[in-house]
Every structure is written in structure tokens, then in C-alpha cells.
Amino acid sequence: MQCTRQIRNRHLPGALVAVCGLLSCAATNCGNDADRPTSSSPDAQSEEVPRDAGIDEEPPPDASSRDAEPFDPSVPAIECAAPDSCATSLTATSDVGTAQTFCALLHDGTVACWGANNEGQLGRGAEAGYADSATPMRVTGLSNVVALERTCAVDADGATYCWGRGPYMNESDYPTMEPTPVKLPIPPAKKVSVSSEVGCAIVEESVVCWGYNINEQVARWDGQNRGAWLPPNPVALPPGKKPRAISVGNASLVILEDGSTVSWGATPPAGRATSRFPDGVPQPIAIAGITTSIHVDIDNACAAAGGIAYCWGAARPIGQVVNLSRALPAPVPAPEPLRQVSTMRRYDAPNRWCAVGVSGAVYCWGYNASGQAGDGTKDHAYDAVKVMGLPAPAVEVKVALDATCALLTNGKVHCWGSNYYGQLGTGQFRVASVTPQEVLLP
């Protein structure tokens, strides 16, 4: 394990803890577990951190000041090898319990999903039931989609549609389960991101958020709205700064046009020093030059800037005492400059991450009991290992709890790891693979 800097809790004088980019693996969690579903407790709750707690930090270096190798940060173009079956974007569902599903935006503006469907996240309608699917099929009723994130899609007119479990404001303020996409009552959007309890969207040149206000992601607490379910509310970004990309977990992170990134909400994963827990005021994190690669999953986050991947977040099981040893961004050692990075928060095992290098190679590290690191083994990946057997360079990679998928420059998707729920999209259940397998896109 590599540790790169230190932070100090103001209420524990002299106590120093290392900020580590990688989680250690307990001996009981590093074995070659059978291909089976991960047990979890979705009802687990984190203990609240005192609002006057704080973090002293030595900020991570600005990527532009590091001696990183020169590289082209632009995303490679996709040239469809099979025009009738080609993906242009890839996503994975979030939150434990639903994080075993992948979806792809297809070249014709439709969306196809595969894997688990316990909460309707395949989007095939109530009449189709809630059975899992090892064969990708199109989500009901979507067309002209231009942006896809988790189980929400934005069409060419800016209309936002979501399905599965989330804060979708459909006849209830609370999260609902929607087996068919529902249109959200928000202004025309460019990008949208949701967790199971909070949603945010880029509308015109601003951001609106809605949902459960336990972490001040929708509005500052005023004595009445703490823990309330709130309708869409504008978020005050720094003056003159326009949003470009957004990702939502227990905190909301927005990339601005100038490459700076602001966050608000819980710590972690807000990724910055603050004396307020939670902190509902959008403020910059100490990483400049982020393009569009930022990803938050519950209380963990990653971003890529200047060829360097930075990761941060919780360093303890959810529901136990909060540990801030990974609360600030730390660079992740990698064999080459990285263009995009994805993370997945786990309840009952070490976390995991994957990233795409400038060469198009994919690297993974962390939990690997189902072969989801893609190096041909089930050994815990303490360092970034290269995924073996991809037939073309990758454009982006997404991680689920026990499987990984990559979108390639030929428009095909390849997945590896567990296949208990059909996450590999090969048409077969429970036939796992430690190396990439092609997804049968419609």
C-alpha cells in the first residue's frame, strides 16, 4: 500500500493518519470467493460526524504542476465495427443492492441494459417483471438519447427520463421503483446524475438538485429542511462559472468550464477541507484540470486530471465510526497516464477501481474475488493491474460490485468478472470469466 500525505483531525491533537490511495484487504476478504451475490445491508446508516469537526490538509498537487507524461486528454472516436449493433456510451448502476447492472447508449439513440433487475433497473416495464437478464435489451420508450448516466437518460430536447430506484418525483417525494422510464419534472437538461436519494442536473448554465436533504445537497439547512425531501432547487455555483459535468453520491461534484471542480455535501466524498459536516456550500477541491472524468459512488470518488487519477473517500465499513484517513484526493500510481477512472463502494468487502490509460489499456485494482480486475486471476489487486484480452483500445470503463465492462473504440462492449445476474451480457447466467467477454448488444 502506498501512502502519500497526512491529514489531522483538529479534535485529536497530534494524531496523524495517512491518506492512502488504496484500501488494505483483510485476510478474510482476499480469497477466491465463489461467483455468488454480495451480501449487504442497504439499510445501514453512517454515524453523524460532529459539525465542528475539521480536516487540516496539505492539498494534492495541481496536475498541471506535476511531471506527468504529455498525453492527449481527448476521448478517442468510436468507429462502429457493426453499424447495426454499436454503443457510444456506457454506464453502471450505483448503490449497493442495485449495483449489478450495466447500460449502454446505442448509436441509434436508444438504451440497452443487462444484469440485475431487482428494482426495475433494466427498464423493460412492469409487464416484463423483475427477472434478471443476461441478454441486453432496449429500455422501453427511449429515443433520441444524447446523454446516459446510471439509469437516467437525457434526450435531444433536454427531457430527462429515469427508471429503477431513485428520487424520480413520480407521485411521491420519496424514492420509488420505476420499471418503465418516467419523465422528471425539471427544466431541459444537458447532463443528469442521481444517487438513490438525490438527483442533480445541469440546466442551461446552472445546476438544480432535488431529493433527500440529509447532506445539504439540495439546500442549506434552515431548521426545517434537514432530512426533508425537497423539490428541484437551484444551487449557487461560483459566480461566472458554468457547469460542464456532474456526479452525485453522498456529495455532489461539478466540473466547471475552466477545469476546476466544486463539491458540496458529505465528507467524505466532498474531497476538501471543511469545518462543516455536511457542507452545503459549493467550494473548489484541490485538483485543477479535470476534463469530464469524475465519478462519485456513495462516499467514494475519483477524478482524472493531467493524466493522473486521484481517488478519495471512506475508509471504513458503512455504519461504523467515520474514518477520514482517505478524505482528501490522493494520486494513484499507474503504469501510464490515465484518461478516465471509475470507482465502486462496497459494504462488505474492500472497494475497487478501474481506469483507462492513454493507450486505451484498462487497469483495475482492489477487490477481485470474482476476477473483476481482469488480469486472469482472482487475487486481490493491491496495485493497478492490466486487463488482459481486450481486442481494441478502450474509450471508457465502468465498474459494478462484482463485474467490470469497457466500451471499446469499435463500439463493442466487453465485460468480465461475476455473471451471477447476467452482468457480462453474454446470454448466459452464472458463467463467470476472469477475462473480457463480448456483450451481445441488440
C-alpha positions as CSV (number, residue, x, y, z in Angstrom):
1,M,0.0,0.0,0.0
2,Q,1.2,3.5,-0.9
3,C,0.6,6.4,1.4
4,T,1.2,9.9,0.0
5,R,0.3,12.6,2.6
6,Q,-1.2,13.2,6.0
7,I,-4.3,14.9,7.5
8,R,-5.1,15.7,11.1
9,N,-8.4,15.8,12.9
10,R,-8.5,19.1,14.9
11,H,-10.1,17.3,17.8
12,L,-7.4,14.7,18.0
13,P,-4.2,16.8,18.5
14,G,-1.1,15.1,17.3
15,A,-2.9,12.2,15.9
16,L,-1.8,11.6,12.3
17,V,-3.3,9.3,9.8
18,A,-2.0,8.5,6.3
19,V,-4.1,9.3,3.2
20,C,-3.8,6.2,1.1
21,G,-5.0,5.8,-2.5
22,L,-5.7,2.1,-2.0
23,L,-7.6,0.2,0.7
24,S,-5.9,-2.6,2.5
25,C,-7.5,-6.0,2.3
26,A,-8.4,-8.1,5.3
27,A,-7.2,-11.7,5.0
28,T,-10.8,-12.9,5.2
29,N,-11.8,-10.9,2.1
30,C,-8.9,-11.6,-0.2
31,G,-9.6,-15.2,-1.1
32,N,-11.0,-16.6,-4.3
33,D,-14.7,-16.4,-3.3
34,A,-17.2,-18.3,-5.4
35,D,-19.2,-16.5,-8.0
36,R,-22.1,-15.5,-5.8
37,P,-24.0,-12.3,-5.0
38,T,-22.5,-9.9,-2.4
39,S,-24.4,-9.8,0.8
40,S,-25.1,-6.3,2.1
41,S,-27.3,-4.2,4.3
42,P,-28.9,-1.4,2.3
43,D,-30.5,-0.1,5.5
44,A,-27.1,0.5,7.2
45,Q,-26.7,4.1,8.3
46,S,-23.4,6.1,8.9
47,E,-22.9,7.8,12.2
48,E,-23.0,11.6,12.0
49,V,-19.8,13.4,12.3
50,P,-19.8,16.5,14.6
51,R,-20.4,19.6,12.6
52,D,-17.5,21.4,14.2
53,A,-15.0,18.6,13.2
54,G,-12.5,19.6,10.6
55,I,-9.6,18.5,8.4
56,D,-6.2,20.1,8.1
57,E,-4.7,19.2,4.7
58,E,-1.7,19.5,2.5
59,P,-3.5,19.8,-0.8
60,P,-2.7,17.3,-3.5
61,P,-0.5,18.9,-6.3
62,D,-2.2,20.6,-9.2
63,A,-1.9,18.1,-12.0
64,S,-0.5,20.8,-14.3
65,S,2.5,21.2,-12.0
66,R,3.4,17.5,-11.9
67,D,5.9,15.9,-14.2
68,A,3.3,13.8,-15.9
69,E,4.0,12.4,-19.3
70,P,2.5,14.5,-22.1
71,F,-0.7,13.0,-23.5
72,D,-3.9,13.8,-25.4
73,P,-6.8,14.1,-23.0
74,S,-9.4,13.9,-25.7
75,V,-11.7,10.9,-25.8
76,P,-11.0,8.6,-28.8
77,A,-13.6,8.4,-31.5
78,I,-15.8,5.4,-31.8
79,E,-15.9,3.8,-35.3
80,C,-18.6,1.2,-35.3
81,A,-17.4,-2.2,-36.4
82,A,-21.0,-3.4,-36.7
83,P,-23.3,-0.4,-37.6
84,D,-26.4,-2.3,-36.6
85,S,-25.1,-3.0,-33.1
86,C,-22.8,-0.3,-31.7
87,A,-22.5,1.5,-28.4
88,T,-21.4,5.1,-27.9
89,S,-21.6,5.4,-24.1
90,L,-21.5,3.1,-21.1
91,T,-22.7,3.3,-17.5
92,A,-23.2,1.2,-14.4
93,T,-25.9,1.5,-11.8
94,S,-25.0,2.7,-8.3
95,D,-25.7,1.9,-4.7
96,V,-25.4,-1.5,-3.0
97,G,-28.3,-3.7,-3.9
98,T,-28.7,-2.3,-7.5
99,A,-25.1,-2.2,-8.5
100,Q,-25.1,-5.3,-10.6
101,T,-26.4,-3.7,-13.8
102,F,-24.9,-2.1,-16.9
103,C,-26.5,0.1,-19.6
104,A,-25.2,1.3,-22.9
105,L,-26.3,4.2,-25.2
106,L,-26.6,2.8,-28.7
107,H,-25.8,4.5,-32.0
108,D,-29.5,4.9,-32.8
109,G,-30.2,6.9,-29.7
110,T,-31.8,4.0,-27.7
111,V,-30.5,2.5,-24.5
112,A,-29.9,-1.2,-23.7
113,C,-29.4,-2.7,-20.2
114,W,-28.4,-6.1,-18.8
115,G,-27.8,-7.8,-15.5
116,A,-29.8,-7.5,-12.2
117,N,-33.4,-6.2,-12.3
118,N,-34.5,-6.5,-8.7
119,E,-35.6,-2.8,-8.7
120,G,-36.6,-2.4,-12.3
121,Q,-33.3,-1.0,-13.4
122,L,-33.5,-2.8,-16.8
123,G,-36.3,-0.5,-17.7
124,R,-38.4,-3.1,-19.5
125,G,-41.8,-2.3,-17.9
126,A,-43.8,-3.9,-15.2
127,E,-45.4,-6.4,-17.6
128,A,-41.9,-7.9,-18.2
129,G,-41.5,-8.5,-14.5
130,Y,-38.3,-8.1,-12.4
131,A,-36.3,-11.0,-13.7
132,D,-32.6,-10.5,-14.2
133,S,-31.3,-10.7,-17.8
134,A,-28.1,-12.0,-19.3
135,T,-29.1,-10.6,-22.7
136,P,-29.1,-6.9,-23.3
137,M,-32.4,-5.4,-24.4
138,R,-33.6,-1.9,-25.1
139,V,-35.1,0.2,-22.4
140,T,-38.8,0.8,-23.1
141,G,-39.8,4.1,-24.6
142,L,-36.5,5.9,-25.0
143,S,-35.3,7.5,-28.3
144,N,-33.0,10.3,-29.4
145,V,-31.0,9.9,-26.2
146,V,-27.8,12.1,-26.1
147,A,-26.6,11.5,-22.5
148,L,-26.8,8.5,-20.3
149,E,-25.8,8.2,-16.6
150,R,-26.7,5.3,-14.3
151,T,-30.4,4.8,-15.0
152,C,-31.2,8.2,-16.3
153,A,-31.2,9.5,-19.9
154,V,-31.4,12.9,-21.5
155,D,-32.8,13.2,-25.0
156,A,-32.1,15.7,-27.7
157,D,-34.8,18.0,-26.5
158,G,-33.4,18.1,-22.9
159,A,-36.1,15.9,-21.4
160,T,-34.8,13.6,-18.6
161,Y,-36.1,10.1,-18.1
162,C,-35.2,7.8,-15.3
163,W,-36.0,4.2,-14.2
164,G,-35.2,1.8,-11.5
165,R,-35.0,3.0,-7.9
166,G,-34.4,6.7,-7.2
167,P,-35.7,10.2,-6.4
168,Y,-37.8,10.5,-9.5
169,M,-40.7,12.6,-8.1
170,N,-43.3,10.3,-9.6
171,E,-46.4,10.6,-7.4
172,S,-44.1,10.7,-4.3
173,D,-41.3,12.7,-2.9
174,Y,-39.6,9.5,-1.8
175,P,-37.5,7.2,-3.9
176,T,-39.7,5.0,-6.0
177,M,-39.1,1.9,-8.1
178,E,-39.9,2.6,-11.8
179,P,-39.7,-0.4,-14.1
180,T,-40.6,2.0,-17.0
181,P,-38.8,5.3,-17.6
182,V,-40.6,8.3,-16.1
183,K,-40.1,11.9,-17.3
184,L,-38.7,14.1,-14.5
185,P,-40.4,17.5,-13.9
186,I,-37.3,19.6,-14.3
187,P,-36.2,22.2,-17.0
188,P,-34.5,21.0,-20.2
189,A,-31.2,19.4,-19.1
190,K,-27.8,18.7,-20.6
191,K,-26.5,16.2,-18.0
192,V,-28.1,14.5,-15.1
193,S,-26.7,12.4,-12.2
194,V,-28.6,10.6,-9.4
195,S,-27.9,8.5,-6.3
196,S,-30.7,6.5,-4.7
197,E,-31.8,9.6,-2.8
198,V,-30.5,12.8,-4.5
199,G,-30.6,14.0,-8.1
200,C,-28.8,16.9,-9.8
201,A,-29.0,18.2,-13.4
202,I,-27.2,20.7,-15.5
203,V,-29.9,23.0,-16.8
204,E,-29.0,25.9,-19.1
205,E,-25.9,27.4,-17.3
206,S,-26.7,26.3,-13.8
207,V,-27.4,23.2,-11.6
208,V,-30.7,22.2,-9.9
209,C,-30.9,19.4,-7.3
210,W,-33.7,17.6,-5.5
211,G,-34.4,14.8,-3.1
212,Y,-33.4,13.8,0.5
213,N,-31.6,16.8,2.1
214,I,-29.7,14.9,4.8
215,N,-26.3,16.1,3.4
216,E,-27.3,19.6,2.3
217,Q,-27.0,18.7,-1.3
218,V,-30.4,20.3,-2.2
219,A,-30.4,23.3,0.2
220,R,-28.6,24.7,3.2
221,W,-30.3,23.6,6.4
222,D,-32.6,26.1,7.8
223,G,-34.0,24.3,10.8
224,Q,-36.9,22.7,8.9
225,N,-35.4,21.2,5.8
226,R,-32.8,18.9,7.4
227,G,-33.7,15.4,6.3
228,A,-36.7,16.7,4.3
229,W,-37.5,15.6,0.7
230,L,-37.2,18.8,-1.4
231,P,-38.3,19.6,-4.9
232,P,-35.8,20.9,-7.5
233,N,-33.8,23.7,-6.1
234,P,-31.1,25.9,-7.8
235,V,-27.6,25.5,-6.5
236,A,-25.4,28.6,-6.2
237,L,-22.2,27.9,-8.1
238,P,-19.2,30.3,-8.0
239,P,-20.1,33.4,-10.0
240,G,-19.3,33.3,-13.7
241,K,-18.5,29.6,-13.7
242,K,-20.5,27.3,-16.0
243,P,-21.0,23.6,-15.2
244,R,-19.8,21.0,-17.7
245,A,-20.2,17.6,-15.9
246,I,-21.7,16.3,-12.7
247,S,-21.6,13.3,-10.5
248,V,-23.7,12.6,-7.4
249,G,-23.3,10.4,-4.4
250,N,-23.3,11.4,-0.7
251,A,-21.8,14.6,-2.1
252,S,-22.3,16.4,-5.4
253,L,-19.3,17.3,-7.6
254,V,-19.5,19.5,-10.6
255,I,-16.7,20.2,-13.2
256,L,-16.7,23.8,-14.4
257,E,-15.7,25.1,-17.8
258,D,-12.3,26.2,-16.6
259,G,-11.4,22.6,-15.4
260,S,-11.9,23.4,-11.7
261,T,-14.3,21.3,-9.7
262,V,-16.6,22.2,-6.8
263,S,-18.2,20.0,-4.3
264,W,-20.9,20.1,-1.6
265,G,-22.5,17.6,0.7
266,A,-21.0,14.9,3.0
267,T,-17.3,14.4,3.9
268,P,-16.3,12.1,2.5
269,P,-16.7,12.2,-0.5
270,A,-16.6,16.0,-0.8
271,G,-12.8,15.8,-1.1
272,R,-11.8,19.0,0.5
273,A,-11.1,20.6,3.9
274,T,-14.1,21.9,5.7
275,S,-15.2,22.7,9.3
276,R,-18.8,21.8,8.4
277,F,-20.2,18.3,8.2
278,P,-22.0,18.3,5.9
279,D,-21.0,21.3,3.9
280,G,-23.8,22.6,1.6
281,V,-21.7,25.4,0.0
282,P,-20.1,24.5,-3.3
283,Q,-16.4,25.1,-2.9
284,P,-13.4,24.1,-5.0
285,I,-11.5,20.8,-4.4
286,A,-7.7,21.0,-4.8
287,I,-7.4,19.4,-8.2
288,A,-7.3,21.5,-11.4
289,G,-7.6,20.5,-15.0
290,I,-10.2,17.8,-14.7
291,T,-11.8,17.3,-18.1
292,T,-15.0,15.1,-17.8
293,S,-13.8,12.2,-15.8
294,I,-15.2,12.4,-12.3
295,H,-17.2,9.7,-10.5
296,V,-18.8,9.5,-7.1
297,D,-20.3,6.4,-5.7
298,I,-21.9,6.7,-2.2
299,D,-19.0,8.0,-0.1
300,N,-16.1,7.4,-2.5
301,A,-14.9,9.4,-5.5
302,C,-12.3,9.5,-8.3
303,A,-11.2,12.1,-10.9
304,A,-8.6,12.2,-13.7
305,A,-6.6,15.3,-14.4
306,G,-3.4,15.8,-16.3
307,G,-3.0,12.1,-16.8
308,I,-3.2,11.3,-13.1
309,A,-6.1,9.5,-11.3
310,Y,-7.0,10.8,-7.9
311,C,-9.2,8.8,-5.5
312,W,-10.6,9.5,-2.1
313,G,-13.5,8.6,0.2
314,A,-14.5,6.5,3.2
315,A,-12.0,4.1,4.8
316,R,-14.4,2.1,7.0
317,P,-17.4,-0.1,6.6
318,I,-20.6,1.9,6.2
319,G,-22.4,2.3,9.6
320,Q,-19.3,2.4,11.7
321,V,-17.3,5.3,13.1
322,V,-16.3,7.7,10.4
323,N,-12.6,7.5,9.3
324,L,-11.2,10.5,7.5
325,S,-7.9,8.9,6.5
326,R,-8.9,8.9,2.8
327,A,-11.0,12.1,2.9
328,L,-8.7,14.1,0.6
329,P,-7.7,13.3,-3.0
330,A,-4.5,11.2,-3.4
331,P,-2.8,10.2,-6.7
332,V,-3.0,6.6,-7.7
333,P,0.2,5.0,-9.1
334,A,-0.4,3.7,-12.6
335,P,1.8,2.3,-15.5
336,E,0.8,5.1,-17.8
337,P,-1.2,8.4,-17.9
338,L,-4.8,7.8,-17.2
339,R,-7.8,9.4,-19.1
340,Q,-10.8,8.1,-17.1
341,V,-11.4,6.4,-13.8
342,S,-14.4,4.7,-12.1
343,T,-15.0,3.5,-8.6
344,M,-17.4,1.3,-6.7
345,R,-18.2,1.4,-3.0
346,R,-18.8,-1.9,-1.2
347,Y,-20.5,-2.6,2.1
348,D,-18.9,-6.0,2.9
349,A,-15.6,-6.1,1.2
350,P,-12.7,-3.9,0.0
351,N,-13.5,-1.3,-2.6
352,R,-12.5,-1.5,-6.2
353,W,-11.5,0.9,-9.1
354,C,-10.7,0.7,-12.8
355,A,-9.2,3.3,-15.2
356,V,-8.5,3.8,-18.9
357,G,-4.9,4.7,-19.9
358,V,-3.9,7.0,-22.8
359,S,-3.0,3.9,-24.8
360,G,-6.5,2.5,-24.4
361,A,-5.4,-0.2,-22.0
362,V,-7.6,-0.7,-18.9
363,Y,-6.2,-1.1,-15.4
364,C,-8.0,-2.3,-12.3
365,W,-7.2,-2.5,-8.6
366,G,-8.9,-3.5,-5.4
367,Y,-11.4,-6.3,-4.7
368,N,-11.0,-9.2,-7.2
369,A,-12.7,-12.3,-5.7
370,S,-14.8,-12.8,-8.9
371,G,-12.0,-11.9,-11.3
372,Q,-13.4,-8.4,-11.9
373,A,-9.9,-6.9,-12.1
374,G,-9.5,-8.7,-15.4
375,D,-5.9,-9.9,-15.1
376,G,-6.8,-13.6,-15.3
377,T,-6.7,-14.2,-11.6
378,K,-8.8,-13.8,-8.5
379,D,-6.0,-12.4,-6.4
380,H,-6.7,-9.1,-4.6
381,A,-5.1,-6.3,-6.8
382,Y,-3.1,-4.2,-4.4
383,D,-1.7,-2.2,-7.3
384,A,-3.2,-1.4,-10.7
385,V,-3.1,-4.5,-12.9
386,K,-3.7,-4.5,-16.7
387,V,-6.8,-6.1,-18.1
388,M,-5.9,-8.9,-20.4
389,G,-7.5,-9.8,-23.7
390,L,-9.3,-6.6,-24.8
391,P,-9.4,-6.8,-28.7
392,A,-9.4,-3.0,-29.2
393,P,-8.5,0.1,-27.2
394,A,-11.0,1.2,-24.6
395,V,-12.9,4.5,-24.5
396,E,-14.3,4.2,-21.0
397,V,-14.6,1.6,-18.2
398,K,-17.4,1.2,-15.7
399,V,-17.4,-1.0,-12.5
400,A,-20.2,-2.8,-10.8
401,L,-19.8,-4.7,-7.5
402,D,-18.6,-7.9,-9.0
403,A,-18.1,-7.2,-12.7
404,T,-16.4,-4.7,-15.0
405,C,-17.3,-3.5,-18.5
406,A,-15.4,-1.5,-21.0
407,L,-16.6,0.4,-24.2
408,L,-14.1,0.0,-27.0
409,T,-13.2,2.2,-29.9
410,N,-15.0,-0.3,-32.3
411,G,-18.3,0.4,-30.5
412,K,-18.3,-3.0,-28.8
413,V,-18.6,-3.6,-25.1
414,H,-16.6,-6.3,-23.2
415,C,-17.2,-7.4,-19.6
416,W,-15.5,-9.7,-17.1
417,G,-15.9,-10.9,-13.5
418,S,-19.0,-12.4,-11.9
419,N,-22.0,-13.3,-14.0
420,Y,-24.5,-14.3,-11.3
421,Y,-27.0,-11.8,-12.5
422,G,-26.0,-11.9,-16.2
423,Q,-23.8,-8.8,-15.8
424,L,-21.5,-10.0,-18.6
425,G,-24.3,-9.7,-21.1
426,T,-23.3,-12.9,-22.9
427,G,-26.7,-14.6,-22.9
428,Q,-25.7,-16.9,-20.1
429,F,-26.1,-16.8,-16.3
430,R,-23.5,-17.8,-13.7
431,V,-20.8,-18.4,-16.2
432,A,-18.1,-16.1,-14.8
433,S,-15.0,-15.0,-16.6
434,V,-11.6,-13.6,-15.4
435,T,-11.0,-12.3,-18.9
436,P,-13.2,-9.9,-21.1
437,Q,-16.2,-11.4,-22.9
438,E,-18.1,-9.6,-25.7
439,V,-21.6,-8.3,-24.8
440,L,-24.4,-9.3,-27.1
441,L,-25.7,-5.8,-27.9
442,P,-29.0,-5.6,-29.7
